């Protein structure tokens, strides 16, 4: 079956289905005649399992290990239950701190943050996990592809400039410089397009959409 049918059967977007293929969680066969993916009911069933475990917050790597037999389902779920218990306890402590602030009828302009930060630090030492303000967010994950694309573009510009300079000193055969310039421009365009698609994937792929299904 085609990916549109799989999307309808599973409720998983085509983008995320392809994401799971990239992650090697599913491997649909290719039609030898046209090269298109041909999904089987086994693929649909596997996607259903992936959807279930992602709904439960199981990481992609853990799903991969269970699929390959490196990790047992019960071990994975015991670990998740422990994490959820810890998260619930942390949420309860956050709620207590919030309620304490409310009980003081504090305002933003007069709240004494030091008092509550000391309390939070004490709770963190006891194992409570509050939000990590140093945690890298999703936007930072776009920095690497942008830097990489920028370096490639700069390299191509420098190469093109060098070729034109050398041509001005010692002219090359007709058309050679133009061909090199066109190739460099094509590389730049390809890198920019790839970078844009990667950023779109980061912002709109499984990183964002898993919570929607």
Buried (B, 14 or more C-beta within 10 A) or exposed (E): BEBEEBBEBBEBBEBBBBBBBEBEBBEBEEEEEEEEBBBEEEBBEBBBBBBEBBEEEBEBEBBBBBBEEEBEEEEBBEEBEEEEEEEEBBEEBBEEBEEEBEEEEBEEEEEEEEEBEEBBEEBBEEEBBBEEEEEEEEEEBBEEBEEBBEEBBEBBEEBBEEBEEEBEEEEBEEEEBEEBBEEBEEBBEEBBEBBEEBBEBBEEBBBBBBEEE
